[in-house]
Amino acid sequence: MNISEQVINSGLSHVLDGKKKNTCVMLDDSGKEVQITKDMVVSVCHQLLNKCRNVKN
């Protein structure tokens, strides 16, 4: 069972626990979980920085 299914079935308070996990997911258009990678975060940060620079100019 993935994280989103656990939230729906158990409620958020039952899913969150004290165990540290090095994973982050988002849902795609069809509702499947897609792992967010460091490269994805870096890419979005660069895109945002470029947009901020364009607004400033």
All heavy atoms as TSV, in Angstrom:
chain	resi	resn	atom	element	x	y	z
A	1	MET	N	N	0.855	-1.173	0.000
A	1	MET	CA	C	0.000	0.000	0.000
A	1	MET	C	C	0.902	1.239	0.000
A	1	MET	O	O	1.797	1.365	0.817
A	1	MET	CB	C	-0.887	-0.030	1.253
A	1	MET	CG	C	-1.860	1.114	1.318
A	1	MET	SD	S	-2.920	1.133	2.802
A	1	MET	CE	C	-3.683	-0.443	2.743
A	2	ASN	N	N	0.657	2.169	-0.922
A	2	ASN	CA	C	1.487	3.368	-0.974
A	2	ASN	C	C	0.980	4.428	0.008
A	2	ASN	O	O	-0.044	4.246	0.670
A	2	ASN	CB	C	1.571	3.907	-2.401
A	2	ASN	CG	C	0.230	4.302	-2.964
A	2	ASN	OD1	O	-0.632	4.787	-2.247
A	2	ASN	ND2	N	0.036	4.101	-4.250
A	3	ILE	N	N	1.696	5.516	0.092
A	3	ILE	CA	C	1.401	6.546	1.096
A	3	ILE	C	C	0.025	7.151	0.897
A	3	ILE	O	O	-0.733	7.315	1.850
A	3	ILE	CB	C	2.490	7.637	1.075
A	3	ILE	CG1	C	3.822	7.047	1.532
A	3	ILE	CG2	C	2.096	8.817	1.958
A	3	ILE	CD1	C	4.999	7.966	1.358
A	4	SER	N	N	-0.333	7.477	-0.345
A	4	SER	CA	C	-1.639	8.099	-0.567
A	4	SER	C	C	-2.777	7.155	-0.203
A	4	SER	O	O	-3.796	7.586	0.328
A	4	SER	CB	C	-1.767	8.575	-2.013
A	4	SER	OG	O	-1.606	7.515	-2.913
A	5	GLU	N	N	-2.614	5.868	-0.473
A	5	GLU	CA	C	-3.640	4.901	-0.079
A	5	GLU	C	C	-3.744	4.811	1.442
A	5	GLU	O	O	-4.833	4.675	1.983
A	5	GLU	CB	C	-3.331	3.526	-0.663
A	5	GLU	CG	C	-3.508	3.458	-2.164
A	5	GLU	CD	C	-2.999	2.158	-2.754
A	5	GLU	OE1	O	-2.084	1.548	-2.156
A	5	GLU	OE2	O	-3.496	1.763	-3.812
A	6	GLN	N	N	-2.613	4.899	2.131
A	6	GLN	CA	C	-2.630	4.859	3.588
A	6	GLN	C	C	-3.366	6.064	4.149
A	6	GLN	O	O	-4.133	5.941	5.106
A	6	GLN	CB	C	-1.216	4.822	4.143
A	6	GLN	CG	C	-0.486	3.526	3.895
A	6	GLN	CD	C	0.933	3.573	4.431
A	6	GLN	OE1	O	1.196	4.244	5.414
A	6	GLN	NE2	N	1.838	2.876	3.781
A	7	VAL	N	N	-3.146	7.225	3.559
A	7	VAL	CA	C	-3.817	8.444	4.034
A	7	VAL	C	C	-5.316	8.312	3.851
A	7	VAL	O	O	-6.101	8.620	4.742
A	7	VAL	CB	C	-3.287	9.689	3.287
A	7	VAL	CG1	C	-4.140	10.911	3.606
A	7	VAL	CG2	C	-1.841	9.948	3.653
A	8	ILE	N	N	-5.726	7.818	2.693
A	8	ILE	CA	C	-7.158	7.678	2.418
A	8	ILE	C	C	-7.787	6.637	3.330
A	8	ILE	O	O	-8.852	6.841	3.902
A	8	ILE	CB	C	-7.382	7.311	0.939
A	8	ILE	CG1	C	-6.996	8.491	0.050
A	8	ILE	CG2	C	-8.827	6.901	0.687
A	8	ILE	CD1	C	-6.909	8.170	-1.424
A	9	ASN	N	N	-7.117	5.508	3.504
A	9	ASN	CA	C	-7.695	4.410	4.279
A	9	ASN	C	C	-7.588	4.591	5.789
A	9	ASN	O	O	-8.472	4.188	6.517
A	9	ASN	CB	C	-7.036	3.081	3.891
A	9	ASN	CG	C	-7.367	2.677	2.477
A	9	ASN	OD1	O	-8.386	3.077	1.937
A	9	ASN	ND2	N	-6.504	1.898	1.867
A	10	SER	N	N	-6.492	5.186	6.252
A	10	SER	CA	C	-6.257	5.242	7.692
A	10	SER	C	C	-6.399	6.629	8.295
A	10	SER	O	O	-6.523	6.753	9.500
A	10	SER	CB	C	-4.836	4.745	7.989
A	10	SER	OG	O	-4.643	3.464	7.470
A	11	GLY	N	N	-6.321	7.635	7.505
A	11	GLY	CA	C	-6.300	8.985	8.028
A	11	GLY	C	C	-4.865	9.422	8.222
A	11	GLY	O	O	-3.979	8.615	8.495
A	12	LEU	N	N	-4.606	10.693	8.072
A	12	LEU	CA	C	-3.251	11.218	8.083
A	12	LEU	C	C	-2.527	10.950	9.396
A	12	LEU	O	O	-1.348	10.617	9.400
A	12	LEU	CB	C	-3.282	12.724	7.791
A	12	LEU	CG	C	-1.946	13.420	7.628
A	12	LEU	CD1	C	-1.160	12.791	6.479
A	12	LEU	CD2	C	-2.135	14.891	7.387
A	13	SER	N	N	-3.202	11.053	10.513
A	13	SER	CA	C	-2.524	10.890	11.805
A	13	SER	C	C	-1.970	9.481	11.988
A	13	SER	O	O	-1.003	9.294	12.707
A	13	SER	CB	C	-3.468	11.230	12.950
A	13	SER	OG	O	-4.575	10.351	12.945
A	14	HIS	N	N	-2.554	8.491	11.334
A	14	HIS	CA	C	-2.063	7.123	11.465
A	14	HIS	C	C	-0.887	6.838	10.543
A	14	HIS	O	O	-0.134	5.898	10.762
A	14	HIS	CB	C	-3.177	6.123	11.184
A	14	HIS	CG	C	-4.308	6.224	12.150
A	14	HIS	ND1	N	-4.200	5.872	13.469
A	14	HIS	CD2	C	-5.570	6.679	11.992
A	14	HIS	CE1	C	-5.344	6.079	14.085
A	14	HIS	NE2	N	-6.190	6.573	13.217
A	15	VAL	N	N	-0.735	7.629	9.512
A	15	VAL	CA	C	0.334	7.405	8.538
A	15	VAL	C	C	1.641	8.027	9.008
A	15	VAL	O	O	2.712	7.467	8.839
A	15	VAL	CB	C	-0.048	7.984	7.158
A	15	VAL	CG1	C	1.103	7.876	6.192
A	15	VAL	CG2	C	-1.270	7.259	6.626
A	16	LEU	N	N	1.552	9.187	9.627
A	16	LEU	CA	C	2.754	9.882	10.071
A	16	LEU	C	C	3.299	9.206	11.315
A	16	LEU	O	O	2.602	9.020	12.293
A	16	LEU	CB	C	2.441	11.353	10.370
A	16	LEU	CG	C	1.902	12.151	9.187
A	16	LEU	CD1	C	1.539	13.556	9.625
A	16	LEU	CD2	C	2.895	12.195	8.052
A	17	ASP	N	N	4.544	8.824	11.252
A	17	ASP	CA	C	5.166	8.205	12.412
A	17	ASP	C	C	6.558	8.784	12.607
A	17	ASP	O	O	6.995	9.635	11.853
A	17	ASP	CB	C	5.208	6.680	12.289
A	17	ASP	CG	C	5.937	6.214	11.040
A	17	ASP	OD1	O	6.726	6.985	10.477
A	17	ASP	OD2	O	5.716	5.066	10.636
A	18	GLY	N	N	7.257	8.348	13.610
A	18	GLY	CA	C	8.557	8.897	13.948
A	18	GLY	C	C	9.703	8.382	13.105
A	18	GLY	O	O	10.831	8.815	13.275
A	19	LYS	N	N	9.451	7.458	12.209
A	19	LYS	CA	C	10.523	6.903	11.397
A	19	LYS	C	C	10.910	7.870	10.281
A	19	LYS	O	O	10.059	8.368	9.566
A	19	LYS	CB	C	10.081	5.584	10.772
A	19	LYS	CG	C	9.749	4.512	11.773
A	19	LYS	CD	C	9.224	3.276	11.069
A	19	LYS	CE	C	8.723	2.270	12.080
A	19	LYS	NZ	N	8.037	1.156	11.434
A	20	LYS	N	N	12.203	8.107	10.154
A	20	LYS	CA	C	12.677	8.976	9.088
A	20	LYS	C	C	12.775	8.188	7.793
A	20	LYS	O	O	13.257	7.063	7.780
A	20	LYS	CB	C	14.034	9.572	9.440
A	20	LYS	CG	C	13.979	10.553	10.570
A	20	LYS	CD	C	15.322	11.200	10.794
A	20	LYS	CE	C	15.219	12.207	11.915
A	20	LYS	NZ	N	16.470	12.912	12.126
A	21	LYS	N	N	12.309	8.793	6.721
A	21	LYS	CA	C	12.374	8.154	5.413
A	21	LYS	C	C	12.913	9.170	4.426
A	21	LYS	O	O	12.539	10.336	4.449
A	21	LYS	CB	C	10.991	7.691	4.978
A	21	LYS	CG	C	10.418	6.645	5.900
A	21	LYS	CD	C	9.033	6.244	5.500
A	21	LYS	CE	C	8.514	5.233	6.495
A	21	LYS	NZ	N	7.120	5.009	6.427
A	22	ASN	N	N	13.800	8.748	3.574
A	22	ASN	CA	C	14.357	9.629	2.559
A	22	ASN	C	C	13.610	9.451	1.244
A	22	ASN	O	O	14.159	8.997	0.258
A	22	ASN	CB	C	15.847	9.346	2.357
A	22	ASN	CG	C	16.655	9.782	3.546
A	22	ASN	OD1	O	16.297	10.733	4.218
A	22	ASN	ND2	N	17.746	9.099	3.810
A	23	THR	N	N	12.349	9.785	1.270
A	23	THR	CA	C	11.550	9.688	0.059
A	23	THR	C	C	10.525	10.800	0.027
A	23	THR	O	O	10.061	11.257	1.058
A	23	THR	CB	C	10.865	8.311	-0.042
A	23	THR	OG1	O	10.202	8.206	-1.294
A	23	THR	CG2	C	9.863	8.103	1.056
A	24	CYS	N	N	10.236	11.240	-1.150
A	24	CYS	CA	C	9.225	12.271	-1.338
A	24	CYS	C	C	8.509	11.941	-2.640
A	24	CYS	O	O	9.140	11.614	-3.642
A	24	CYS	CB	C	9.895	13.638	-1.417
A	24	CYS	SG	S	8.714	14.990	-1.485
A	25	VAL	N	N	7.201	11.993	-2.621
A	25	VAL	CA	C	6.434	11.639	-3.801
A	25	VAL	C	C	5.421	12.716	-4.123
A	25	VAL	O	O	5.058	13.521	-3.278
A	25	VAL	CB	C	5.702	10.286	-3.623
A	25	VAL	CG1	C	6.674	9.151	-3.458
A	25	VAL	CG2	C	4.730	10.337	-2.470
A	26	MET	N	N	4.984	12.704	-5.386
A	26	MET	CA	C	3.869	13.534	-5.822
A	26	MET	C	C	2.967	12.637	-6.650
A	26	MET	O	O	3.369	11.546	-7.067
A	26	MET	CB	C	4.358	14.720	-6.636
A	26	MET	CG	C	5.026	14.376	-7.926
A	26	MET	SD	S	5.568	15.870	-8.762
A	26	MET	CE	C	6.433	15.138	-10.136
A	27	LEU	N	N	1.757	13.068	-6.880
A	27	LEU	CA	C	0.826	12.289	-7.684
A	27	LEU	C	C	0.820	12.814	-9.103
A	27	LEU	O	O	0.768	14.024	-9.331
A	27	LEU	CB	C	-0.581	12.370	-7.092
A	27	LEU	CG	C	-0.735	11.831	-5.674
A	27	LEU	CD1	C	-2.166	12.014	-5.198
A	27	LEU	CD2	C	-0.324	10.383	-5.588
A	28	ASP	N	N	0.856	11.892	-10.064
A	28	ASP	CA	C	0.765	12.314	-11.460
A	28	ASP	C	C	-0.712	12.476	-11.839
A	28	ASP	O	O	-1.600	12.352	-10.995
A	28	ASP	CB	C	1.506	11.337	-12.386
A	28	ASP	CG	C	0.891	9.959	-12.439
A	28	ASP	OD1	O	-0.225	9.754	-11.903
A	28	ASP	OD2	O	1.516	9.071	-13.033
A	29	ASP	N	N	-0.972	12.757	-13.109
A	29	ASP	CA	C	-2.337	13.005	-13.563
A	29	ASP	C	C	-3.265	11.805	-13.382
A	29	ASP	O	O	-4.469	11.977	-13.231
A	29	ASP	CB	C	-2.335	13.436	-15.027
A	29	ASP	CG	C	-1.685	14.797	-15.231
A	29	ASP	OD1	O	-1.675	15.599	-14.266
A	29	ASP	OD2	O	-1.190	15.055	-16.341
A	30	SER	N	N	-2.700	10.613	-13.382
A	30	SER	CA	C	-3.530	9.426	-13.225
A	30	SER	C	C	-3.614	8.957	-11.772
A	30	SER	O	O	-4.195	7.925	-11.479
A	30	SER	CB	C	-3.004	8.297	-14.112
A	30	SER	OG	O	-1.699	7.941	-13.742
A	31	GLY	N	N	-3.002	9.700	-10.854
A	31	GLY	CA	C	-3.082	9.376	-9.434
A	31	GLY	C	C	-1.995	8.446	-8.933
A	31	GLY	O	O	-2.024	8.045	-7.779
A	32	LYS	N	N	-1.026	8.124	-9.778
A	32	LYS	CA	C	0.076	7.260	-9.345
A	32	LYS	C	C	1.163	8.105	-8.690
A	32	LYS	O	O	1.391	9.245	-9.072
A	32	LYS	CB	C	0.671	6.517	-10.534
A	32	LYS	CG	C	-0.221	5.450	-11.082
A	32	LYS	CD	C	0.516	4.628	-12.105
A	32	LYS	CE	C	-0.323	3.438	-12.500
A	32	LYS	NZ	N	0.455	2.447	-13.215
A	33	GLU	N	N	1.820	7.517	-7.700
A	33	GLU	CA	C	2.904	8.218	-7.019
A	33	GLU	C	C	4.170	8.204	-7.871
A	33	GLU	O	O	4.542	7.183	-8.440
A	33	GLU	CB	C	3.202	7.557	-5.675
A	33	GLU	CG	C	2.117	7.790	-4.659
A	33	GLU	CD	C	2.453	7.207	-3.311
A	33	GLU	OE1	O	3.490	6.540	-3.156
A	33	GLU	OE2	O	1.668	7.433	-2.394
A	34	VAL	N	N	4.796	9.370	-7.959
A	34	VAL	CA	C	6.058	9.527	-8.680
A	34	VAL	C	C	7.072	10.063	-7.686
A	34	VAL	O	O	6.816	11.065	-7.012
A	34	VAL	CB	C	5.913	10.521	-9.858
A	34	VAL	CG1	C	7.230	10.728	-10.572
A	34	VAL	CG2	C	4.834	10.054	-10.817
A	35	GLN	N	N	8.207	9.385	-7.557
A	35	GLN	CA	C	9.221	9.830	-6.607
A	35	GLN	C	C	9.856	11.128	-7.091
A	35	GLN	O	O	10.209	11.274	-8.259
A	35	GLN	CB	C	10.296	8.767	-6.425
A	35	GLN	CG	C	11.268	9.121	-5.332
A	35	GLN	CD	C	12.199	7.973	-4.993
A	35	GLN	OE1	O	12.146	6.916	-5.576
A	35	GLN	NE2	N	13.059	8.202	-4.025
A	36	ILE	N	N	9.981	12.090	-6.202
A	36	ILE	CA	C	10.624	13.364	-6.513
A	36	ILE	C	C	12.118	13.195	-6.272
A	36	ILE	O	O	12.544	12.784	-5.198
A	36	ILE	CB	C	10.057	14.491	-5.631
A	36	ILE	CG1	C	8.562	14.648	-5.911
A	36	ILE	CG2	C	10.803	15.802	-5.890
A	36	ILE	CD1	C	7.868	15.610	-4.978
A	37	THR	N	N	12.900	13.536	-7.278
A	37	THR	CA	C	14.349	13.368	-7.186
A	37	THR	C	C	15.028	14.714	-6.954
A	37	THR	O	O	14.426	15.777	-7.155
A	37	THR	CB	C	14.904	12.759	-8.481
A	37	THR	OG1	O	14.678	13.684	-9.555
A	37	THR	CG2	C	14.243	11.427	-8.790
A	38	LYS	N	N	16.275	14.670	-6.555
A	38	LYS	CA	C	17.066	15.886	-6.356
A	38	LYS	C	C	17.160	16.662	-7.661
A	38	LYS	O	O	17.047	17.886	-7.667
A	38	LYS	CB	C	18.459	15.520	-5.854
A	38	LYS	CG	C	19.358	16.723	-5.687
A	38	LYS	CD	C	20.770	16.307	-5.299
A	38	LYS	CE	C	21.686	17.514	-5.335
A	38	LYS	NZ	N	23.076	17.154	-5.158
A	39	ASP	N	N	17.344	15.965	-8.776
A	39	ASP	CA	C	17.447	16.635	-10.075
A	39	ASP	C	C	16.164	17.389	-10.417
A	39	ASP	O	O	16.211	18.475	-11.005
A	39	ASP	CB	C	17.761	15.625	-11.172
A	39	ASP	CG	C	19.164	15.068	-11.067
A	39	ASP	OD1	O	20.038	15.740	-10.471
A	39	ASP	OD2	O	19.392	13.955	-11.573
A	40	MET	N	N	15.027	16.833	-10.057
A	40	MET	CA	C	13.753	17.513	-10.307
A	40	MET	C	C	13.677	18.810	-9.503
A	40	MET	O	O	13.247	19.847	-10.020
A	40	MET	CB	C	12.586	16.599	-9.945
A	40	MET	CG	C	12.444	15.395	-10.858
A	40	MET	SD	S	11.320	14.151	-10.205
A	40	MET	CE	C	9.736	14.896	-10.542
A	41	VAL	N	N	14.081	18.759	-8.251
A	41	VAL	CA	C	14.042	19.947	-7.386
A	41	VAL	C	C	14.997	21.019	-7.909
A	41	VAL	O	O	14.634	22.202	-7.997
A	41	VAL	CB	C	14.379	19.571	-5.926
A	41	VAL	CG1	C	14.505	20.811	-5.057
A	41	VAL	CG2	C	13.334	18.617	-5.374
A	42	VAL	N	N	16.196	20.617	-8.293
A	42	VAL	CA	C	17.181	21.566	-8.822
A	42	VAL	C	C	16.650	22.217	-10.097
A	42	VAL	O	O	16.761	23.435	-10.276
A	42	VAL	CB	C	18.537	20.861	-9.076
A	42	VAL	CG1	C	19.483	21.748	-9.856
A	42	VAL	CG2	C	19.162	20.443	-7.755
A	43	SER	N	N	16.047	21.439	-10.962
A	43	SER	CA	C	15.500	21.962	-12.210
A	43	SER	C	C	14.413	23.009	-11.957
A	43	SER	O	O	14.407	24.081	-12.574
A	43	SER	CB	C	14.939	20.814	-13.047
A	43	SER	OG	O	14.296	21.304	-14.189
A	44	VAL	N	N	13.512	22.711	-11.040
A	44	VAL	CA	C	12.438	23.653	-10.718
A	44	VAL	C	C	13.002	24.929	-10.096
A	44	VAL	O	O	12.539	26.036	-10.395
A	44	VAL	CB	C	11.387	22.995	-9.801
A	44	VAL	CG1	C	10.411	24.010	-9.256
A	44	VAL	CG2	C	10.662	21.897	-10.554
A	45	CYS	N	N	14.003	24.793	-9.247
A	45	CYS	CA	C	14.629	25.971	-8.634
A	45	CYS	C	C	15.258	26.866	-9.699
A	45	CYS	O	O	15.132	28.093	-9.648
A	45	CYS	CB	C	15.667	25.555	-7.599
A	45	CYS	SG	S	14.943	24.869	-6.099
A	46	HIS	N	N	15.921	26.265	-10.677
A	46	HIS	CA	C	16.523	27.049	-11.760
A	46	HIS	C	C	15.448	27.748	-12.586
A	46	HIS	O	O	15.606	28.910	-12.955
A	46	HIS	CB	C	17.385	26.151	-12.662
A	46	HIS	CG	C	18.703	25.809	-12.063
A	46	HIS	ND1	N	19.834	26.563	-12.241
A	46	HIS	CD2	C	19.073	24.781	-11.265
A	46	HIS	CE1	C	20.844	26.027	-11.589
A	46	HIS	NE2	N	20.402	24.932	-10.974
A	47	GLN	N	N	14.364	27.058	-12.868
A	47	GLN	CA	C	13.268	27.660	-13.627
A	47	GLN	C	C	12.676	28.844	-12.868
A	47	GLN	O	O	12.404	29.901	-13.459
A	47	GLN	CB	C	12.185	26.626	-13.904
A	47	GLN	CG	C	12.589	25.553	-14.879
A	47	GLN	CD	C	11.529	24.476	-15.015
A	47	GLN	OE1	O	10.343	24.741	-14.880
A	47	GLN	NE2	N	11.975	23.257	-15.271
A	48	LEU	N	N	12.474	28.683	-11.579
A	48	LEU	CA	C	11.926	29.756	-10.756
A	48	LEU	C	C	12.863	30.944	-10.701
A	48	LEU	O	O	12.438	32.098	-10.820
A	48	LEU	CB	C	11.629	29.236	-9.347
A	48	LEU	CG	C	11.016	30.226	-8.373
A	48	LEU	CD1	C	9.685	30.746	-8.894
A	48	LEU	CD2	C	10.829	29.562	-7.015
A	49	LEU	N	N	14.149	30.684	-10.540
A	49	LEU	CA	C	15.139	31.748	-10.515
A	49	LEU	C	C	15.129	32.529	-11.825
A	49	LEU	O	O	15.160	33.766	-11.834
A	49	LEU	CB	C	16.528	31.180	-10.235
A	49	LEU	CG	C	17.672	32.186	-10.134
A	49	LEU	CD1	C	17.422	33.184	-9.013
A	49	LEU	CD2	C	18.985	31.454	-9.909
A	50	ASN	N	N	15.047	31.827	-12.946
A	50	ASN	CA	C	15.001	32.494	-14.245
A	50	ASN	C	C	13.742	33.339	-14.394
A	50	ASN	O	O	13.794	34.451	-14.923
A	50	ASN	CB	C	15.083	31.475	-15.383
A	50	ASN	CG	C	16.471	30.892	-15.524
A	50	ASN	OD1	O	17.451	31.526	-15.166
A	50	ASN	ND2	N	16.552	29.679	-16.036
A	51	LYS	N	N	12.602	32.858	-13.912
A	51	LYS	CA	C	11.366	33.635	-13.970
A	51	LYS	C	C	11.476	34.885	-13.104
A	51	LYS	O	O	11.018	35.958	-13.493
A	51	LYS	CB	C	10.174	32.799	-13.539
A	51	LYS	CG	C	9.754	31.798	-14.582
A	51	LYS	CD	C	8.491	31.085	-14.147
A	51	LYS	CE	C	8.112	30.065	-15.184
A	51	LYS	NZ	N	7.050	30.497	-16.057
A	52	CYS	N	N	12.087	34.772	-11.929
A	52	CYS	CA	C	12.258	35.923	-11.049
A	52	CYS	C	C	13.163	36.963	-11.698
A	52	CYS	O	O	12.903	38.159	-11.598
A	52	CYS	CB	C	12.843	35.489	-9.709
A	52	CYS	SG	S	11.676	34.555	-8.685
A	53	ARG	N	N	14.192	36.510	-12.363
A	53	ARG	CA	C	15.091	37.444	-13.060
A	53	ARG	C	C	14.369	38.160	-14.184
A	53	ARG	O	O	14.584	39.350	-14.413
A	53	ARG	CB	C	16.308	36.699	-13.585
A	53	ARG	CG	C	17.272	36.294	-12.503
A	53	ARG	CD	C	18.448	35.550	-13.072
A	53	ARG	NE	N	19.382	35.195	-12.015
A	53	ARG	CZ	C	20.260	34.207	-12.087
A	53	ARG	NH1	N	20.339	33.471	-13.181
A	53	ARG	NH2	N	21.059	33.949	-11.086
A	54	ASN	N	N	13.500	37.459	-14.898
A	54	ASN	CA	C	12.751	38.077	-15.991
A	54	ASN	C	C	11.767	39.114	-15.480
A	54	ASN	O	O	11.573	40.152	-16.107
A	54	ASN	CB	C	12.008	37.021	-16.806
A	54	ASN	CG	C	12.941	36.156	-17.626
A	54	ASN	OD1	O	14.064	36.550	-17.934
A	54	ASN	ND2	N	12.505	34.968	-17.965
A	55	VAL	N	N	11.142	38.869	-14.353
A	55	VAL	CA	C	10.189	39.819	-13.770
A	55	VAL	C	C	10.932	41.058	-13.305
A	55	VAL	O	O	10.466	42.189	-13.474
A	55	VAL	CB	C	9.424	39.176	-12.590
A	55	VAL	CG1	C	8.643	40.209	-11.811
A	55	VAL	CG2	C	8.515	38.064	-13.098
A	56	LYS	N	N	12.121	40.857	-12.740
A	56	LYS	CA	C	12.917	41.966	-12.223
A	56	LYS	C	C	13.364	42.906	-13.347
A	56	LYS	O	O	13.420	44.111	-13.164
A	56	LYS	CB	C	14.139	41.408	-11.480
A	56	LYS	CG	C	14.843	42.405	-10.630
A	56	LYS	CD	C	15.938	41.702	-9.817
A	56	LYS	CE	C	16.618	42.667	-8.893
A	56	LYS	NZ	N	17.681	42.005	-8.123
A	57	ASN	N	N	13.668	42.342	-14.509
A	57	ASN	CA	C	14.127	43.163	-15.641
A	57	ASN	C	C	12.955	43.765	-16.284
A	57	ASN	O	O	12.531	44.403	-16.906
A	57	ASN	CB	C	14.907	42.309	-16.635
A	57	ASN	CG	C	16.207	41.785	-16.022
A	57	ASN	OD1	O	16.770	42.419	-15.149
A	57	ASN	ND2	N	16.642	40.628	-16.469
